[in-house]
Amino acid sequence: MSVVKEMFSRKRLLPLLLMAAILVYWLYNKPASLVEIEGVTFGSISYHIKYKDSEGRNFKPSIDSLLVVFSNALSHYIPDSELSILNKSDVPQPYLSPFMLPVLQESRRIYELSNGAYNPAIMPLVNAWGFGPVENIAPDSMMIDSLRAFSDFNLVEFNYKQVWKNDPRVQLDFSASAKGYGVDVIGHFLISKGIESFFVEIGGEVTCKGKNSKNKPWRIGIINPESDLFNQSFIATVDVSDIAVATSANNFNYRIIDEVKYSHTIDPATGYPVTRSILSASIFSKECMTADALATACMVMGMEKSIVMIESMEGVDALFIYSDENGKIANYLTDGIKSKVKFVKQD
């Protein structure tokens, strides 16, 4: 072959090789499209899910089915759920789902860590104050003292096969961790399908992994605790990856009895709704069930005890919004989350 012909062949071959290389790169590294799905679970709680998937798969039918199974395990509003069966029972109950044992184990851990501030055995008191599935009543001090006697998670025991109550009057309520747990369940499902970047939110509780569609950390909004159902705004945004976030506050869920406003967060130590300077607690941790339970515990414990507890935990951070001694809104951030939080200028 002459030199001219060889050069001509190379000139034609190089673009072909370059095109082939680009094609191979695109096939193995093509940008994943962002799939977005939403729906309703736990009766009336909305969920929103985003994930990157180069195949564009729609996991909504599978996720909805999974959430139905989850609700039928841990909802105290469903009369024949696994939890409702346990609450009505006076004999040991074998596990009917894979969800009961993990929530019992994590509940025990957070119950002990918070010195009982997080207490899933508080359901009789929740019902008495009108925040449960039964018709509300206005409890007096004698009734509260009576209910507190068996609103004790230490009266619940379990092993790897079954769970039992040492007092048949004990009733469990996992509302303070179930949304977070559901978020974890969906996150683990997406991971099992090979999804490496996702954002899962159920009723304000979030877990996220990887990056968003712009290849940046996911941005989460922290609701202003002074918001109400009709006027809502963010007090801060947080850019995060590979973490879960849960927020507890009292601005949306409360009752007014005899012109007095009572929050839905009940202090197990007193049996009464809490009155603290802390307005909201946002907890960041690996698992959303943990963050959810800790957020509730912090609302019960108040600022000082919460700061001591959270800062003693590895891999856990917090953003507390509170009312200072002058009645002004203030905040407290643990070191691990400070660089990721941006406060929104309020009008």
C-alpha positions as CSV (number, residue, x, y, z in Angstrom):
1,M,0.0,0.0,0.0
2,S,1.4,3.4,-0.9
3,V,2.0,6.0,1.7
4,V,-0.9,8.1,0.4
5,K,-3.3,5.2,0.5
6,E,-2.2,4.3,4.0
7,M,-2.7,7.9,5.3
8,F,-6.1,8.0,3.6
9,S,-7.1,4.8,5.3
10,R,-6.0,6.1,8.7
11,K,-7.9,9.3,8.2
12,R,-11.1,7.3,7.5
13,L,-10.4,4.8,10.3
14,L,-9.7,7.3,13.1
15,P,-13.2,8.9,13.0
16,L,-14.8,5.5,12.9
17,L,-12.7,4.4,16.0
18,L,-13.6,7.7,17.8
19,M,-17.3,7.1,17.0
20,A,-17.0,3.5,18.3
21,A,-15.4,4.7,21.5
22,I,-18.1,7.3,22.1
23,L,-20.8,4.7,21.5
24,V,-19.2,2.3,24.0
25,Y,-18.8,5.1,26.5
26,W,-22.5,6.1,26.0
27,L,-23.7,2.6,26.3
28,Y,-21.9,2.0,29.6
29,N,-22.1,5.5,31.1
30,K,-25.2,7.0,29.5
31,P,-26.9,9.6,31.7
32,A,-29.8,8.0,33.7
33,S,-33.2,9.6,33.3
34,L,-34.9,10.8,36.5
35,V,-38.0,8.9,37.2
36,E,-40.6,10.6,39.5
37,I,-43.5,8.9,41.2
38,E,-45.9,9.9,43.9
39,G,-48.9,8.6,45.8
40,V,-50.7,8.2,49.1
41,T,-49.9,5.8,51.9
42,F,-50.8,5.2,55.6
43,G,-54.3,6.3,54.9
44,S,-53.8,9.9,53.8
45,I,-50.0,10.7,53.9
46,S,-48.5,11.6,50.5
47,Y,-45.2,10.3,49.3
48,H,-42.8,11.6,46.6
49,I,-39.9,9.5,45.1
50,K,-37.3,10.4,42.5
51,Y,-34.6,8.1,41.2
52,K,-32.1,7.8,38.4
53,D,-32.6,4.7,36.2
54,S,-31.1,4.4,32.7
55,E,-33.9,1.9,31.9
56,G,-36.6,4.3,33.0
57,R,-38.4,1.6,35.1
58,N,-41.6,2.5,36.9
59,F,-41.5,1.0,40.4
60,K,-44.8,2.6,41.5
61,P,-46.9,-0.7,41.5
62,S,-44.2,-2.5,43.5
63,I,-43.8,0.4,45.9
64,D,-47.5,0.8,46.5
65,S,-47.8,-3.0,47.2
66,L,-44.9,-2.9,49.6
67,L,-46.4,0.1,51.4
68,V,-49.7,-1.8,51.8
69,V,-47.9,-4.7,53.4
70,F,-46.0,-2.4,55.6
71,S,-49.2,-0.6,56.7
72,N,-50.9,-3.9,57.4
73,A,-48.1,-4.7,59.7
74,L,-47.5,-1.5,61.8
75,S,-50.6,0.7,61.4
76,H,-52.7,1.1,64.6
77,Y,-55.6,2.5,62.5
78,I,-56.1,-0.8,60.6
79,P,-58.2,-3.0,63.0
80,D,-56.6,-6.3,61.8
81,S,-53.0,-5.1,61.4
82,E,-50.2,-7.1,63.0
83,L,-49.9,-4.2,65.5
84,S,-53.6,-4.0,66.3
85,I,-53.7,-7.8,66.9
86,L,-50.8,-7.4,69.3
87,N,-52.5,-4.5,71.1
88,K,-55.6,-6.6,71.7
89,S,-53.8,-9.7,72.7
90,D,-52.9,-11.0,76.2
91,V,-50.7,-13.9,74.9
92,P,-47.4,-14.0,73.1
93,Q,-47.7,-13.1,69.4
94,P,-45.5,-14.6,66.6
95,Y,-44.3,-12.2,64.0
96,L,-46.5,-12.0,60.9
97,S,-44.2,-9.8,58.9
98,P,-40.5,-8.9,58.6
99,F,-41.2,-5.4,59.9
100,M,-42.2,-6.0,63.5
101,L,-39.0,-7.2,65.0
102,P,-36.7,-4.4,63.6
103,V,-39.0,-1.7,64.9
104,L,-39.2,-3.3,68.3
105,Q,-35.4,-3.5,68.4
106,E,-34.7,0.1,67.4
107,S,-37.5,1.3,69.6
108,R,-35.9,-0.4,72.6
109,R,-32.5,1.2,71.7
110,I,-33.9,4.7,71.4
111,Y,-36.1,4.3,74.4
112,E,-33.1,3.5,76.6
113,L,-30.9,6.1,75.0
114,S,-33.5,8.8,75.6
115,N,-34.4,7.6,79.1
116,G,-37.9,6.9,78.0
117,A,-38.6,10.2,76.1
118,Y,-39.3,8.1,73.0
119,N,-41.8,5.6,74.2
120,P,-44.0,3.6,71.8
121,A,-46.1,2.2,74.7
122,I,-47.6,5.7,75.1
123,M,-50.7,4.9,73.0
124,P,-53.3,4.9,75.8
125,L,-52.2,8.5,76.7
126,V,-52.2,9.5,73.0
127,N,-55.8,8.2,72.7
128,A,-56.8,10.0,75.9
129,W,-55.6,13.3,74.5
130,G,-57.4,12.8,71.2
131,F,-54.5,12.1,68.9
132,G,-55.2,8.4,68.3
133,P,-57.8,6.3,66.4
134,V,-60.4,6.4,69.2
135,E,-62.8,9.2,70.0
136,N,-61.1,11.9,72.0
137,I,-61.8,12.7,75.6
138,A,-60.6,15.4,78.0
139,P,-58.5,13.5,80.5
140,D,-58.2,14.6,84.2
141,S,-55.2,14.1,86.4
142,M,-56.6,10.9,87.9
143,M,-57.1,9.3,84.5
144,I,-53.6,10.3,83.4
145,D,-52.0,8.8,86.4
146,S,-53.9,5.6,85.8
147,L,-52.9,5.4,82.2
148,R,-49.2,6.2,82.9
149,A,-49.0,3.1,85.1
150,F,-49.1,0.8,82.1
151,S,-47.8,3.2,79.4
152,D,-44.4,1.6,79.9
153,F,-42.3,0.0,77.2
154,N,-40.5,-2.0,79.8
155,L,-43.7,-4.1,80.0
156,V,-43.0,-5.3,76.5
157,E,-40.6,-8.1,75.8
158,F,-39.6,-9.9,72.6
159,N,-37.2,-12.4,71.1
160,Y,-36.5,-13.4,67.5
161,K,-39.7,-15.4,67.3
162,Q,-42.4,-13.5,69.2
163,V,-43.4,-10.5,71.3
164,W,-45.5,-10.4,74.4
165,K,-46.8,-7.9,77.0
166,N,-46.4,-8.3,80.7
167,D,-49.6,-6.3,81.2
168,P,-52.4,-6.9,78.7
169,R,-53.5,-3.2,78.9
170,V,-50.2,-2.1,77.2
171,Q,-50.8,-0.8,73.7
172,L,-48.1,0.2,71.2
173,D,-48.0,3.1,68.8
174,F,-45.1,3.4,66.3
175,S,-46.3,6.7,64.8
176,A,-43.1,8.4,65.9
177,S,-41.0,6.1,63.8
178,A,-43.2,4.3,61.3
179,K,-43.0,7.0,58.5
180,G,-39.2,7.0,58.8
181,Y,-39.2,3.2,58.8
182,G,-41.3,3.2,55.7
183,V,-38.9,5.6,54.0
184,D,-36.0,3.1,54.8
185,V,-38.0,0.2,53.4
186,I,-38.5,1.9,50.1
187,G,-34.9,3.0,50.0
188,H,-33.7,-0.5,50.5
189,F,-36.1,-1.7,47.8
190,L,-34.6,0.7,45.3
191,I,-31.1,-0.3,46.2
192,S,-32.1,-4.0,45.6
193,K,-33.1,-3.0,42.1
194,G,-29.7,-1.5,41.4
195,I,-30.7,2.2,41.9
196,E,-27.7,4.2,43.1
197,S,-29.3,7.7,43.2
198,F,-32.7,8.3,44.7
199,F,-34.8,10.6,46.9
200,V,-37.6,9.1,49.0
201,E,-40.0,11.3,51.0
202,I,-43.0,10.2,53.0
203,G,-44.9,12.8,55.0
204,G,-41.8,15.0,55.3
205,E,-39.4,12.2,56.3
206,V,-36.6,11.7,53.8
207,T,-33.8,9.4,52.8
208,C,-31.5,10.0,49.8
209,K,-28.6,8.4,48.1
210,G,-26.2,9.5,45.4
211,K,-26.8,12.7,43.4
212,N,-29.7,14.5,41.8
213,S,-30.4,15.0,38.1
214,K,-27.8,17.8,38.0
215,N,-25.2,15.6,39.6
216,K,-25.4,17.6,42.8
217,P,-26.4,16.7,46.4
218,W,-30.2,16.4,47.0
219,R,-31.7,19.6,48.5
220,I,-34.1,19.1,51.4
221,G,-36.3,21.9,52.8
222,I,-36.7,22.3,56.6
223,I,-40.2,23.6,57.3
224,N,-40.5,26.8,59.3
225,P,-42.1,25.8,62.7
226,E,-44.2,28.9,62.6
227,S,-45.9,27.7,59.4
228,D,-49.5,26.4,59.5
229,L,-51.5,24.2,57.2
230,F,-52.4,27.2,54.9
231,N,-49.2,29.2,55.0
232,Q,-46.0,27.1,54.8
233,S,-42.5,28.1,54.2
234,F,-38.9,26.8,54.6
235,I,-36.7,28.1,57.3
236,A,-33.6,26.4,55.8
237,T,-32.4,24.1,53.1
238,V,-29.9,21.3,53.4
239,D,-27.8,19.8,50.6
240,V,-27.2,16.1,51.5
241,S,-26.3,12.7,50.0
242,D,-26.4,9.2,51.5
243,I,-28.3,10.2,54.6
244,A,-31.8,10.3,56.1
245,V,-33.6,13.3,57.7
246,A,-36.7,13.4,59.9
247,T,-38.3,16.4,61.5
248,S,-40.6,16.6,64.4
249,A,-42.6,19.7,65.3
250,N,-46.0,20.6,66.9
251,N,-47.3,23.3,64.6
252,F,-49.6,21.1,62.4
253,N,-50.9,18.5,64.9
254,Y,-52.6,19.9,68.0
255,R,-55.9,20.1,69.9
256,I,-57.6,23.0,71.6
257,I,-59.4,22.1,74.8
258,D,-61.2,24.8,76.8
259,E,-59.3,27.4,74.7
260,V,-56.0,25.8,75.6
261,K,-53.7,24.6,72.7
262,Y,-52.2,21.1,73.4
263,S,-49.4,19.7,71.1
264,H,-49.6,16.1,69.9
265,T,-46.2,15.3,71.5
266,I,-46.9,13.6,74.9
267,D,-44.3,13.5,77.6
268,P,-44.3,9.9,79.0
269,A,-42.9,11.1,82.3
270,T,-45.9,13.4,83.0
271,G,-48.6,12.1,80.7
272,Y,-49.2,15.7,79.5
273,P,-48.4,17.3,76.1
274,V,-45.0,19.0,76.2
275,T,-44.4,22.7,76.5
276,R,-40.8,23.4,75.6
277,S,-38.8,26.2,74.0
278,I,-37.8,23.8,71.2
279,L,-40.0,24.3,68.2
280,S,-38.7,21.7,65.8
281,A,-36.0,19.0,65.7
282,S,-34.5,17.8,62.5
283,I,-32.3,14.7,62.9
284,F,-29.8,13.4,60.3
285,S,-28.7,9.8,60.5
286,K,-28.0,6.7,58.3
287,E,-31.5,5.3,58.9
288,C,-34.7,7.3,58.8
289,M,-36.4,5.2,61.4
290,T,-33.7,6.2,63.8
291,A,-33.9,9.9,62.8
292,D,-37.7,9.8,63.2
293,A,-37.6,8.3,66.7
294,L,-34.8,10.6,67.9
295,A,-36.7,13.7,66.6
296,T,-39.7,12.8,68.7
297,A,-37.4,12.2,71.7
298,C,-35.8,15.6,71.3
299,M,-39.2,17.3,71.3
300,V,-40.0,15.7,74.6
301,M,-36.5,16.2,76.2
302,G,-36.0,19.8,75.3
303,M,-32.9,21.6,74.1
304,E,-30.2,20.9,76.8
305,K,-30.8,17.2,77.1
306,S,-31.2,16.7,73.4
307,I,-27.9,18.4,72.6
308,V,-26.1,16.1,75.1
309,M,-27.8,13.0,73.6
310,I,-27.2,13.9,70.0
311,E,-23.6,15.0,70.4
312,S,-22.8,11.7,72.2
313,M,-24.0,9.7,69.1
314,E,-21.7,8.9,66.2
315,G,-23.0,9.5,62.7
316,V,-26.0,11.6,64.0
317,D,-26.5,15.3,63.6
318,A,-29.3,17.8,64.4
319,L,-30.8,21.1,63.5
320,F,-32.9,22.5,66.4
321,I,-35.2,25.5,65.9
322,Y,-36.2,27.1,69.2
323,S,-37.5,30.2,70.9
324,D,-34.9,32.0,72.9
325,E,-35.3,33.9,76.2
326,N,-36.5,36.9,74.3
327,G,-39.1,35.0,72.4
328,K,-37.1,35.2,69.1
329,I,-36.5,32.3,66.7
330,A,-33.0,30.8,67.1
331,N,-31.2,27.7,65.9
332,Y,-28.7,25.2,67.0
333,L,-26.6,23.1,64.6
334,T,-24.2,20.2,65.4
335,D,-20.8,20.5,63.7
336,G,-21.4,17.7,61.2
337,I,-24.2,19.4,59.4
338,K,-23.2,23.1,59.6
339,S,-21.6,23.4,56.2
340,K,-24.6,21.9,54.5
341,V,-27.3,24.1,55.9
342,K,-28.4,27.4,54.3
343,F,-31.0,29.5,56.2
344,V,-33.8,31.2,54.2
345,K,-34.3,34.9,54.7
346,Q,-37.7,35.4,56.3
347,D,-40.0,38.2,55.4
